[in-house]
Amino acid sequence: MERMHKGPKVHQPTPTPHTLAPSLSRPTVKSLSSSFASCPHMRAYLKEFPVARVSFRKPPIVFGQKQERARPPKLHCTEGQEEKGIEDRRMSTVCVTGGAGHIATWLINKLLCRGCVVHATLRNLGDEKKTNLLMRMPGAEERLVLFEADMYDAATFEPAIAGCDFVFLIATPIHHDPRSTKYTSTTEAAVDATRIILQQCERSKTVKRIIHTASVTAASPLREDGGGGGYKDFINDCCWTPLNFSHRYSNALLDAYLSSKTLSEKELLRYNESERPAFEVVTLACALVGGDSIQPYHTLSIPVIVSPLTGRELSHGVLKFMQASLGSVPLVHVDDVCEAHIFCMEQPSIAGRFLCAARYPNMQDYVDRFAAKYPEIEMKLKEVVGEGVRVKVDTNKLVDLGFKYKYEVDETLNHSTPPYLTGLEEEEIEQQQSIEERSCDTMSSSRPVCVTGGSGYIATCLIKKLLQRGCGVHATLRNLGDEKKTAPLKELPGAVERLVLFEADMYDADTFEPAIAGCEFVFLLATPLHHDPRSTKYKNTTEAAVDAMRIILQQCERSKTVRRVIHTASVTAASPLREDGGEGYKDFINESCWTPLDHSHSYNNTMVDDYSSSKTLTEKLLLRYNESESRAFEVVTLACALVGGDADTTQLYHSLSIPVIVSPLTGDESCHNTLKFLQALIGSVPLAHIEDICEAHIFCTEQPSIAGFLCAVLYPNMQDYVDHFVTKYPEITMKLKEVVGKDVRVQADTNKLVDLGFKYKYAVDETLSCSVECAKRLGLL
């Protein structure tokens, strides 16, 4: 498939709009100019900005493509819409920002059906997944013009706004990249973009009205009068969410979104109070948006609505957040939302703030409705908050002006579920896709990710997950000629289209640069284990690893594309042994613990000492990068526990940890000694499932800003391993029952990953059992 290669970028001094036809055949300058000329407001624009030639190329790999989960509704105009467009709005030119979003795609389709000329903005015109949908809409070839614009570079919106009568502000920044912007947060970016866009609308001399898609989360009825907690009697357009308010269902992403939507809406509404406003501003504080989706890719709101059925904890947390913040979970159908936007465009004069919600149900109402409608589906998440709280609206200004909601709560919920529950057999697949798509939205679909040490146990599982998410992956291996390591990777689903293998070696770190070039995230899993002093300038694995990390950090800086480095560190570098002269362990293990490099005990050996030293010093080096004044990206380190569980590995070399875990059963003395080493060093043998380890790595790409973490589900004692095996597998003779530190159980005092919203799926017993099954499959048992 060919991919469009953009002409001059919009943010360059002479921005160039692009009109995209429904076909990917080569357009000519003449055909593009002809399409532009169909828009009466663009004729004068064409004289000032000549249309650039658009070129095409066939890339070696197409990144970020995903399977369509459900067939979207067919795009068509109803007879009534066509007649209304011919009668009322044939000559109106409107701008819709954030044109690829859930609401925006519906709105653009409706506007085109009404005969409007639509200027739609997207962050990346090269993303065919998003542009193709818009290009297929009825009337798009004649009246849709696509522009590249970004809220983090708001000057890019001016060409799209030029000549427009109405501007629909739907775009909002969700994910913040501190490396690539002058802004400190999404809120700062959104507010500044709002100011700039207001100025652009004034300069246009044509804009009559701005209609802004605000959020009901900015309209909390929580009391602010000092009269105690709880809610006001009603929610209305006078309510504003206190920005300093926090509750147990908040998280960094939701808080940033809330702040951004609240302050940008206030900035817009202040314009109505200026002495000489050149146009009117309307804000629609929209409820949670349900209903079907035109998009073949994901929306952000529908997974939230159906989360009690799908069991998605993060989405379910948003329902709790809304109930706790608003005293209800207001709901509206996407069709009604779009009609409300158009209603505000069609009024002779309208300004100010309007709530846009059909009803204000409680969270319990969602659960009850799903239980009654889908009794054959097990309710995965029944937990609700605010069960007896139902804050209602006391006025409905839109309805008072004549607007009519078409869809009630039941019908909106019914329309929300089919794309996500089209069959019970697809439910678990869909649950996984929600996680995958969330990550893919974070990991820009236009840039790949790099995974070093690609043939390792963790790396193979991680690469598989990344490919499933539609990501392009650059994976490094020491020897591309080793078929037993390359073949399993090449056979992964999506590998043919989106996996590129590179040869690179930690003992020659310059070799990593081609794999890192152009990547957005870099997962550092490779670590040197075996040292051959005859073939290298380094004295040991530690010296090689530390030097390699310095070089790789420089390569990531030179790339100009890397946003975050995620390093697979080891819990062996986080020993809670006392360093104050006392014996024994600290009370707890946490991220402040570092293994003393000169520590020795009876279970040391050269290999584990070198490994511990290497992992400790490389992690410290990487974390110091976060303290540099001119850092170009963030570094995250995950101090991973002993990794258990079964994975898709078919080669014993893949996993060094499974033989250690099952050593009491197999009788492998060397591996059993590693268990003793961990117990003596850490005061426990921390454990995590391979699936949880990989999900934690991907979780670290999703956070706005993040540092270093321990990654272990629990901290069992070595004796707990033996006890589990004795109980679970009485038919297997326990070959090595010896344990050390039998009564020592050092636990973690915090779990920062969990505090951020990460959830471990596998407990200790299940991880140990999965490890035994893996050992059986590999022939160890």
Secondary structure, DSSP 8 states (H G I E B T S, - for coil): --EEE-SS-TTSSS---B---SS-S---HHHHHHHHHTSGGGHHHHHHS-----EEE--SS--S-----S--------HHHHHHIIIIITT-EEEESSTTSHHHHHHHHHHHHTT-EEEEEES-TT-HHHHHHHHTSTTHHHHEEEEE-BTTBGGGGHHHHTT-SEEEE-----S--GGG-S-SSHHHHHHHHHHHHHHHHHHHS---EEEEEEEGGG---B--SSS-SSB-SEE-TT----TT---TT--HHHHHHHHHHHHHHHHHHHHTTSSS-SSEEEEEEE-EEES--S-SS--SSHHHHTHHHH--HHHHHHHHHHHHHHSS--EEEHHHHHHHHHHHHHSSS--EEEEE-SB---HHHHHHHHHHH-TTS--S----S-TT---EES--HHHHTT------HHHHHHHHSTTT-S-GGGHHHHHHHHHHHHHHHHS-TTS-EEESSTTSHHHHHHHHHHHHTT--EEEEES-TT-HHHHHHHHTSTTHHHHEEEEE-BTTBGGGGHHHHTT-SEEEE--------GGG-S-SSHHHHHHHHHHHHHHHHHHHS---EEEEEEEGGG---B--SS-SSB-SEE-TT----TT---TT--HHHHHHHHHHHHHHHHHHHHTTSTT-SSEEEEEEE-EEES--S--SGGG-SSHHHHTHHHH--HHHHHHHHHHHHHHSS--EEEHHHHHHHHHHHHHSSS--EEEE-SB---HHHHHHHHHHH-TTS--S----SSTT---EES--HHHHTT------HHHHHHHHHHHHHHTT--
